[in-house]
Amino acid sequence: RIGEKIQELFDTGRIAKLETMKSNPNLKILQELKNVWGVGDTLARRLIAAGIRSVEELKGKTTVGEGARQVHLPTHVRIGVEHNEDINTKMPRREVAALEQAIRQHAQRVGGATVEVIACGSYRRGKQESGDIDCLLTRKDGGCGVEVVEKLMEELQSEFDVKTLSLPSRSANHDGCCNWMGILRRKGTEGRWRRFDVKSYPIDQVPFALLHMTGSDHFNRSMRLLAKKKGLSLSDHGIYRVTRGGEEEENFSLPFKCTREKDVFDILREYLPP
């Protein structure tokens, strides 16, 4: 069937089924709704079933629809709706760099000079624009960065207006790890709201976290697959030798000790700079 579609594209320059899908009004509405931060496929379909036909119709609403089709909009989705245009507008490198510096300075005010903040994602890969800023936070003295993230929530508000999309959540399986997501805008300005993630990791997990948070998603998947082929398991917390039994992973060894991102590459393949 794929071959038939390729031949159709070659013969006619188009794929009829794809053109039909593109002209489907519900599909267009579905894609528009899914572009809102916090709205996945399931929620988007529920909103359509509740009678919603555009993002604009969601503004200022806490619930939509009636009866069995009523849908409650959680806080993070309402924030996503209100600032949808800003969140979906990319920011230039200079703005990401300025935010990285500001977040680092505020983190050091509450956690001391040993706190480090590194902007990862597309910014670290050298892209000229980024959709958000992904910050890796750690303590170079080996201390816990979770408390720093929790205090940072209040500290940032001395310079920025801040809205939280997801409160700092501590990892149940990894001590010293947490993740805080939100949007911010410098106080007293009419600039765009920018989305941010701040993730804390213990210093011994930073090489793995740095690799994971830099991405891209496709590259991360390829690295995990390569590790699996070598009898290893790679995550943002470490790389382990593992004996696999059936579909379950078991008998994890102690993690390999890596002090640099390059050390992780050295276990798997030649080093690729961001």
C-alpha positions as CSV (number, residue, x, y, z in Angstrom):
1,R,0.0,0.0,0.0
2,I,2.9,2.4,0.7
3,G,4.2,1.6,-2.7
4,E,0.9,2.5,-4.3
5,K,0.9,5.8,-2.5
6,I,4.4,6.6,-3.7
7,Q,3.4,5.7,-7.3
8,E,0.3,7.9,-7.0
9,L,2.5,10.8,-5.8
10,F,4.9,10.2,-8.6
11,D,2.2,10.0,-11.3
12,T,-0.1,12.8,-10.1
13,G,2.0,15.0,-7.8
14,R,-0.5,14.5,-5.0
15,I,-2.1,11.8,-2.7
16,A,-5.9,12.0,-2.9
17,K,-6.5,10.6,0.6
18,L,-4.1,13.1,2.1
19,E,-5.8,16.0,0.3
20,T,-9.1,14.8,1.6
21,M,-7.8,14.7,5.1
22,K,-6.4,18.2,4.8
23,S,-9.8,19.5,3.7
24,N,-11.5,17.8,6.7
25,P,-12.6,20.7,8.9
26,N,-12.6,18.6,12.1
27,L,-9.0,17.6,11.4
28,K,-8.0,21.3,11.0
29,I,-9.7,22.1,14.3
30,L,-8.0,19.1,15.9
31,Q,-4.6,20.3,14.9
32,E,-5.3,23.8,16.0
33,L,-6.4,22.6,19.5
34,K,-3.4,20.3,19.8
35,N,-1.1,23.2,19.2
36,V,-2.2,24.6,22.6
37,W,0.2,23.7,25.4
38,G,-1.3,21.0,27.5
39,V,-3.9,19.8,25.0
40,G,-3.2,16.3,23.7
41,D,-5.2,14.3,21.2
42,T,-7.7,12.9,23.7
43,L,-8.6,16.3,25.2
44,A,-8.7,17.9,21.8
45,R,-11.3,15.3,20.6
46,R,-13.3,15.9,23.8
47,L,-13.3,19.6,23.2
48,I,-14.6,19.1,19.6
49,A,-17.3,16.8,20.9
50,A,-18.3,19.6,23.3
51,G,-18.8,21.9,20.4
52,I,-15.5,23.8,20.3
53,R,-14.4,24.9,16.9
54,S,-11.4,27.2,17.6
55,V,-8.9,28.1,20.3
56,E,-10.5,31.5,20.6
57,E,-13.7,29.9,21.9
58,L,-11.7,28.5,24.9
59,K,-10.4,31.9,26.1
60,G,-11.7,32.8,29.5
61,K,-13.5,29.5,30.0
62,T,-13.1,27.1,32.9
63,T,-15.6,24.6,31.5
64,V,-17.1,24.0,28.0
65,G,-19.9,21.9,26.8
66,E,-22.9,20.6,28.6
67,G,-24.1,17.4,30.3
68,A,-22.0,14.3,29.6
69,R,-19.9,16.2,27.1
70,Q,-18.9,18.9,29.6
71,V,-15.1,19.4,29.7
72,H,-13.2,21.1,32.6
73,L,-10.1,23.0,31.6
74,P,-7.3,22.6,34.1
75,T,-5.2,25.6,35.1
76,H,-2.2,24.7,32.9
77,V,-4.5,24.4,29.8
78,R,-6.1,27.8,30.5
79,I,-2.7,29.3,30.7
80,G,-1.8,27.6,27.4
81,V,-5.0,29.0,25.8
82,E,-4.4,32.5,27.1
83,H,-0.8,32.7,25.9
84,N,-1.1,30.4,22.9
85,E,0.4,32.8,20.4
86,D,3.4,33.7,22.6
87,I,4.1,30.0,23.5
88,N,4.1,29.1,19.8
89,T,6.3,31.9,18.8
90,K,10.0,31.0,18.7
91,M,12.6,33.2,20.4
92,P,16.0,34.2,19.0
93,R,19.3,32.9,20.5
94,R,20.1,36.2,22.2
95,E,16.9,36.0,24.2
96,V,17.5,32.4,25.3
97,A,21.1,33.4,26.3
98,A,19.7,36.3,28.4
99,L,17.1,34.1,30.1
100,E,19.8,31.5,30.8
101,Q,22.0,34.1,32.5
102,A,19.0,35.5,34.5
103,I,17.8,32.1,35.7
104,R,21.4,31.2,36.7
105,Q,21.9,34.5,38.6
106,H,18.6,34.0,40.5
107,A,19.4,30.3,41.2
108,Q,22.8,31.3,42.7
109,R,21.1,33.9,44.9
110,V,19.1,31.2,46.6
111,G,21.5,28.3,46.3
112,G,25.0,29.9,46.3
113,A,27.8,30.1,43.7
114,T,28.1,26.3,43.3
115,V,24.8,26.2,41.5
116,E,25.1,25.8,37.8
117,V,22.4,26.3,35.2
118,I,22.9,25.3,31.5
119,A,20.4,26.0,28.7
120,C,20.1,22.8,26.7
121,G,17.7,21.8,23.8
122,S,17.9,23.4,20.4
123,Y,19.9,26.4,21.9
124,R,22.8,24.1,22.9
125,R,22.6,22.5,19.5
126,G,23.4,25.9,18.0
127,K,19.9,26.7,16.5
128,Q,19.2,30.3,15.9
129,E,15.7,30.1,17.3
130,S,14.1,28.0,20.1
131,G,10.5,27.3,21.1
132,D,11.4,27.3,24.8
133,I,14.3,27.3,27.2
134,D,15.3,23.9,28.8
135,C,17.5,24.5,31.8
136,L,19.6,21.8,33.5
137,L,20.3,22.8,37.2
138,T,22.8,21.2,39.4
139,R,25.1,21.8,42.4
140,K,28.7,21.4,41.7
141,D,29.4,20.8,45.4
142,G,27.3,17.7,45.3
143,G,24.4,19.2,47.2
144,C,20.7,18.8,46.4
145,G,19.3,21.0,43.7
146,V,15.7,20.3,44.4
147,E,15.5,22.9,47.2
148,V,17.1,25.5,44.9
149,V,14.4,24.9,42.3
150,E,11.7,25.2,44.9
151,K,13.1,28.5,46.1
152,L,13.7,29.7,42.6
153,M,9.9,29.7,42.0
154,E,9.6,32.8,44.4
155,E,13.0,34.3,43.6
156,L,12.3,34.7,39.8
157,Q,9.3,36.8,40.6
158,S,11.5,39.7,41.7
159,E,12.4,40.2,38.0
160,F,9.7,38.3,36.0
161,D,6.0,37.7,36.0
162,V,5.8,33.9,36.3
163,K,2.9,31.4,35.7
164,T,3.4,27.8,36.7
165,L,2.3,25.1,34.3
166,S,3.6,22.2,36.5
167,L,4.8,22.6,40.1
168,P,8.2,21.2,40.9
169,S,7.7,17.4,41.1
170,R,10.4,15.3,42.8
171,S,11.3,12.1,41.1
172,A,10.0,9.1,43.0
173,N,12.9,6.9,41.8
174,H,15.9,9.4,41.7
175,D,16.9,11.5,44.7
176,G,17.9,15.1,43.9
177,C,15.8,15.3,40.7
178,C,12.8,17.5,40.0
179,N,11.2,19.3,37.2
180,W,9.4,22.7,37.1
181,M,7.6,24.1,34.0
182,G,6.1,27.5,33.4
183,I,6.1,30.7,31.4
184,L,7.6,34.0,32.3
185,R,7.9,37.6,31.1
186,R,10.0,40.4,32.4
187,K,8.1,42.7,34.7
188,G,6.9,46.0,33.3
189,T,7.3,45.0,29.7
190,E,4.8,44.0,26.9
191,G,7.2,41.3,25.6
192,R,6.2,37.8,24.9
193,W,5.6,35.2,27.5
194,R,8.3,32.5,27.1
195,R,8.0,28.9,28.2
196,F,10.7,27.3,30.4
197,D,11.6,24.0,32.0
198,V,14.0,23.8,34.9
199,K,15.2,20.3,35.7
200,S,17.5,19.5,38.6
201,Y,19.9,16.6,38.6
202,P,22.7,15.5,41.1
203,I,26.1,16.3,39.8
204,D,26.9,12.6,39.1
205,Q,24.0,12.4,36.7
206,V,24.7,15.6,34.8
207,P,26.6,14.0,31.8
208,F,23.6,11.8,31.1
209,A,21.1,14.6,31.7
210,L,23.1,16.9,29.5
211,L,23.0,14.4,26.6
212,H,19.3,13.8,27.1
213,M,18.2,17.4,27.5
214,T,20.3,18.5,24.5
215,G,18.5,16.1,22.1
216,S,17.2,16.0,19.6
217,D,14.4,13.5,20.4
218,H,15.4,11.5,17.3
219,F,19.0,11.5,18.4
220,N,18.1,10.4,21.9
221,R,16.1,7.5,20.6
222,S,19.0,6.4,18.4
223,M,21.4,6.5,21.3
224,R,19.1,4.4,23.5
225,L,18.7,1.9,20.7
226,L,22.5,1.7,20.3
227,A,22.9,1.1,24.0
228,K,20.3,-1.6,23.9
229,K,22.2,-3.4,21.1
230,K,25.3,-3.3,23.3
231,G,23.5,-4.9,26.2
232,L,23.1,-1.6,28.0
233,S,20.3,0.7,29.2
234,L,20.7,4.5,28.8
235,S,18.6,7.2,30.4
236,D,19.0,10.8,31.6
237,H,20.1,9.3,34.9
238,G,22.8,6.9,33.9
239,I,24.0,4.0,31.7
240,Y,23.8,0.5,33.0
241,R,24.7,-3.0,31.9
242,V,21.6,-5.1,32.0
243,T,20.6,-8.7,31.5
244,R,17.3,-8.9,29.7
245,G,14.8,-11.7,30.3
246,G,11.9,-11.8,27.9
247,E,10.3,-8.4,27.5
248,E,11.4,-7.2,31.0
249,E,14.7,-5.6,31.9
250,E,16.3,-7.0,35.0
251,N,19.6,-7.4,36.8
252,F,20.8,-3.9,36.3
253,S,24.5,-3.4,37.2
254,L,25.8,-0.4,39.0
255,P,25.9,2.6,36.6
256,F,29.0,3.4,34.6
257,K,30.8,6.4,36.1
258,C,30.9,9.3,33.7
259,T,32.1,12.8,34.6
260,R,31.7,14.4,31.1
261,E,29.2,14.1,28.4
262,K,31.9,12.7,26.2
263,D,32.4,9.8,28.5
264,V,28.9,8.6,27.7
265,F,29.7,8.8,24.0
266,D,32.9,6.9,24.5
267,I,31.0,3.9,25.9
268,L,28.7,3.8,22.8
269,R,30.3,5.6,19.8
270,E,32.5,8.5,18.7
271,Y,31.8,11.8,20.2
272,L,29.5,14.2,18.5
273,P,29.5,17.8,19.7
274,P,26.1,19.5,20.2
